[in-house]
Amino acid sequence: MMYISFYFFTNQYQNKTDWTMNCFLVELMIFYIVSLGATLEVVVSPAVFSATIGESVLLGCLFSHTAELDLRYIVIEWNHRVGDDEKAVCLFDFGEYESYRPGSSLFLNEISKANASLLIKNVTIHDIGSYSCTVSISPDKARGQVTLSVTAPPTVSVNTANIIIEPGEDKAIICEMRNFYPENHSVSWLKSGSKGSGNQVNITSRAVTGLSQQNQDGTFNLLSFLIIKGNQTDDGASYFCEVSHEALKTPLQKAVSLTIKGSNPRIRSQALLTILLTFMITAVVCFGTFIFYSHKRTVAPKVTDIIKPRHFHKDDPLSLVCAVLWFKPKAIRVSWYREEAGKFQRVLISKWDSTTSSVKQREYRRIEDYFQSDHEQDKTMHFAEGEYDITMTLNNHKESGTYSLISQLIFRYAEAAKGSQTYFFEVKHNSLKQTISKVAVLEIKEISEAVATHKCTLKAQMERIKPYFAFDNSAPLLQEHFTSLVILNVRERNKTEHELLQHRDYTACERIDLKQLLSPSAPGEKSPRVTLVQGVAGIGKSVMMQKLTHSWTCGTICAGFYMLLYFSFRELNTINEKISLTELIIRSYPHLRASWNKMLEYPGGILFLFDGLDEFKLSLEFNINSPVGSSIAQYINHLIVSIIKGDLVPGASILITSRPTTIDLDNKTYFNRCAEILGFSKKEIAGYLLKRLKDKKVADHVFRTVKSIDSLYGLCYVPAFCDILCFYLQKSFHCKGKWSQLSSFPRTITDLFLRFTKCLLVCNNDEDEDPESFCIEDDEDKNEIITLAQLAWDGVINKTIIFSAKDIEKNITQNPKITKSFWKKILTKESLKMMQSHIWQFFHLTHQEFFAALYCISANEPGVDHVHKAFSSKSNVFEIVLRFTAGLVSRSNRALVKQLVPEHYQVKEREVFAAIKNVAAVAVPKEDTVTPENIIKYTAHKRQKLTASHCLYEAANEELTQQVASQTSDVVNFSYISLNVTDCTAIANLLSYHTTIKTLELDGCKAGASGFQRLESVFSRVKTLSLEGNMLEDEGAEIIASALKTKMCRIEILRLKHNSIGKKGAAQIAEALKTNSSLKTLGLRANAVGAEGAHSMAEALEINTTLRVFGLQFNKIGDEGAMYMAQAVKRNCSLVELRLGDNDITEKGSDYFRSALEVNGTLEELWILVNNISNDGKERLKNASHKNPNLRLN
């Protein structure tokens, strides 16, 4: 009978049918009669439950007992066990209810009916395991167990359904499995159909399958690659990617058909389904008129005291519950208020009226009705008000005509740590002469006092920005100086660790505000426990952490945390001995000594900030299991790992900043959210320049000038670089009123950093001294610069950016030749309070690389060729050093360099130029020789070519650039390496001297319209231009159109697949085609041209007389677009191949071509059959009278 009762309950929840409460009560009555005389018994159903990730599951648990059920004496525990680890899911403890797993809940109004079923919403991988339902009714106790398994079937896709290649050409088919779990899987590659054979041959051995990559939700992604070669014998073959997984009933297959150009194509005998199923007509939901039975008699509500947990659980928000029972009529108004200690004013949290729908306007999430009666719904509604979640459950007791309401207020228990908090619950009803008010007081006195002291301490430490330069004592206020940054929520971490190499894509991911950084990504989801924020050097990571800390002390950000603990990895580097967490806290924050152990009882309200992981000298070893305990001493890196993994202070949240590549991707599962700081946007750059220069007219002038110089503007998104630029400008121009002399503005990064360095050296000297004319006269003094440069060189080689007092003493202060202390103007000193010591660093990583380049060109070490060492290195640590090296030997900078280095040091111009030519001469493998095994090497060669382009740009030597350009291949390929605007400028500079270039391939470079605009003059000079997969959109199409309109345009083949070009962009290209006489092949596959764009292209085809091949597949042109193209075919006499596959064309559209093909005699191949055309429609098209008897239809 328990199973029968449970069946009715689950059907009410899952199907949400119109069952009445009377039916449910009858079920329970039968249940009790049958079980009368039995001891406590628990039955769970089903015993094994399988679910798909993201679903909601109901784990049934019914119990019976001889005694009358009284909620005050019932304890219900749901626990989750995985291996030896068991955690509580929810607890109903003598009338008090707590849920430890977000999204899990008991049906509180069903417990009195012997129903302890558990609802788990949005199941995840972490929910897998066995669940025990334990019911205690003193003195009896019983338990049932159910096992939950969670799977996620993979979604499988291939990068193309049809692949067309030239004989001998190589192309890759990519098969992608996404969002599957568990990790076990099988990927096979099959081939069939070659030369008419239908047998499938397993060719998995020819494929390359990557390792599974785990997503933040625990599911996995996988890529498998198959390289196919264009052999004539394979024309018409089909390749299949077959995926097997336990979540799939049968293996999934994705097919790719192969066509070899120049072979006789096979006419497909099978057609795609042409008739889509008609959508069912949406049933109009008729809301019947609610019939209320009015009664003269009213019943006054009985209001319970506010129920609060007897203790605050470490992992769960605090919940206050108040019940309003057995009232009549239904109309009732309830409110929650809060009052802080010492403030005699109540603050409204929420107000709810059962008869109005005003609450809908502020709903956070809407939960479907659990039960329905014939006349009135029993509702459970959830909504949010600020930091609070509110639940209102309204029950209709049909037999008595009365109602009951359970109101629950949920919030982080951090609120309790702010001091004494008083909560009020008020009820207003027509049967009451006055409002009923209930009160609950929350207070953790030991913590609240310590938190107040801690906030005052942190606020004083964080309210001012640390000085940027060694001589700067200004320390501006954080609130005045801080400029918001672009922060993106990303799925994969960017591997680029240098600001000069970074590709910044604002559209790739979701932009988030600093306030949202630690918040759930969507309603109902968990907040991230461990968050990693990455960014290149100088991007503002530390200032962001300072801003977040300061805002927390003011109560404007992260108010849900009662404690914030900030640590710098620079400080943590000084701890060499073993240390416990408690000792670390007390050493860093002595005022927390008395309260720290108490705080450990409430870890969910603690936020750890760890700043600068890239500067940590030790590695984070996640595979080591350290002893757990806040008083157990361990090495500092093991202690931090224990916090990240949740072994120490479980439930606490952690925010870590780092430069990219610091965290091994194998350990990414420990981070619930990965974000990236992209720095300033265009608007924010202008705003920051105004803050620093303090003169709007001057700031606008500087912004316009910098914006015109790609090599400088491309770096201005980095706040530290803006500081370098502003400091140089203020020192060189502003102090002398020479802003009009911006004609001498630096043009390259070498120009700027050379002049910036000279500005630093004249600081604290005569204010009228001009940095441009400053010169170190004495060779002994110049030796100090070389010594500093050697420190920078050694730091680059050893990847050291922080120098200890011992490093400075060994390399600089003990050198008897150093007398001027120039190094104190270059290096920035920072005091470490924990160990009462100091560290030094260059103002910015790029400034250290500049000094390393200075050492490279001027060092005179016997037997060591530093230029050769830098340019021949396989490591990317020298990539920026090489650019500076080239810039320092340029003619424009030679005089300035000699002012900094001794006379007997020879600037190695010849060696540098020879090295650049050697790097540029590295042969990049041709595409037809690329295999999966040498893809990495292939990419590395392209990056070497790119580095050579940057070196040439910095060297600004026309003769050298001409020599390198003459040695460059006629086929230039930078495909599939990310290019920023500065990269495109450097490439354009080199190719402007390349007079014989024929092919330029830039597929998948993500340079965008702004980057390709720099290459527009090069585009028109090549014969083959491939820009596939760059998301150019209409803005980029305008650049392409401009190149096609050039009178001297030589482009014959233009590939623009996968670029999101819409009707506007298509119209621009079409307009260019009307005058262009060079283009022979145009590929616009997989864009968003549509019918209107097809109309524009058709008008161009009626005029153009040179285009021979036009591809417009996957553009959703429909029958309307087909009509326009058919009209163009009637008039065009140059096209020999037109590709219109996968365009939602039906018989109506194909019929337009029947008449067109009777007129056109030049078209040799028409790709149109792969559409929504029926078999009859295809036959009519095939059997039509064609003017060209050799026409092939595909």
Secondary structure, DSSP 4 states (H G I P E B T S, - for coil): -HHHHHHHHHHHHHH-----HHHHHHHHHHHHHHTTT---EEEEE-SEEEEETT--EEEEEEEE-SSPP-GGGEEEEEEEEETTEEEEEEEEETTEEEESSTTEEE-GGGGGGTB--EEE-S--GGG-EEEEEEEEETTEEEEEEEEEEEEBPPEEEES-SEEEE-TT-EEEEEEEEEEEBSS--EEEEEEE-GGG----EE-GGGEEE---EE-TTS-EEEEEEEEEE--GGGTT-EEEEEEE-TT-SS-EEEEEEEEETTS-PPPP-------PPPPPPPPP---PPP-----S--BPPEEPPPB--SS--TTS-EEEEEEEEEEBSS-EEEEEEEEETT----EEEEEEETT--GGGGG-SB-PPPSEE-SS-EEEEEEEEETTEEEEEEEEEETTTTEEEEEEEEEE-GGGGGGS-EEEEEEEEETT-SS-EEEEEEE--HHHHHHHHHHHHHHHHHHSBPPPSSTT-----BHHHH----EEEEESS-----STTT----TTSSEEE-GGGTTS-SSTTSPPPSEEEEE--TTSSHHHHHHHHHHHHHHTSS-TT-SEEEEEEHHHHTT--S-B-HHHHHHHH-GGGTTTHHHHTT-GGGEEEEEE-GGG-SS---TT--PPP-TT--B-HHHHHHHHHHTSSSTT-EEEEEE-TT-S-GGGGGG-SEEEEEEE--HHHHHHHHHHHH--HHHHHHHHHHHHT-HHHHTTTTSHHHHHHHHHHHHHHTGGGT-GGGGGG---SHHHHHHHHHHHHHHTTS-TT--GGG-----HHHHHHHHHHHHHHHHHHHTT---EEHHHHIIIIIT-TT--S-THHHHEEEEEETTTTEEEEEESSHHHHHHHHHHHHHH---TT--HHHHHHT-SSGGGHHHHHHHHHHTSHHHHHHHHTTS-TTSPP-HHHHHHHHHHHHTPPPPPGGG--GGGHHHHHHHHHHHHHHHHHHHHHT-HHHHHHHHHHS-SEEE-TTS---HHHHHHHHHHHTT-SS--EEE-TT---HHHHHHTTHHHHTT-SEEE-TTS--HHHHHHHHHHHHHSTT----EEE--SS---HHHHHHHHHHHTT--S--EEE--SS--HHHHHHHHHHHHHH-SS--EEE--SS--HHHHHHHHHHHHHH-SS-SEEE--SS---HHHHHHHHHHHHH--S--EEE-SSSS--HHHHHHHHHS--SSTT-EE-
